[in-house]
Amino acid sequence: MNYHIKSNKGYRLSGGFGYTKKKSEAGIFTSEELLNHNLDGCTLLQVEPHGYGKFSIKQIQPTAQGKT
C-alpha cells in the first residue's frame, strides 16, 4: 500500500524535501518507508492506483494504541 503523510505543516514531500500545502505535490510513501518516519501527530492518507497514472485517496482512521 502507498500513503501520503499529512501533518499540521502540510503534506510531506518525497526525499525529505519538506512540506507542501498541495495534495497533488505530496510524496507517495510505501508501507515499508513509513517505518523510517516519525508519524506522531500525522494522518496517513491511503493512495490506491486508479486507472493509468491516477490515484484515489482514502483516509485511514487511527486506532487506539494497545487495544485489540
MONORUR-V707077 format. One line per field, one symbol per residue. psi: psi as a letter, one per 30 degrees, with the letter a starting at -180 (. if undefined). A space follows every 10 residues. Layout:
psi = ???
This chain:
psi = lllkkkaffa kkllgggbll fjeffklkkl eefffgkjgk glkkjkjkkj ajglklkkkk kllkkgk.
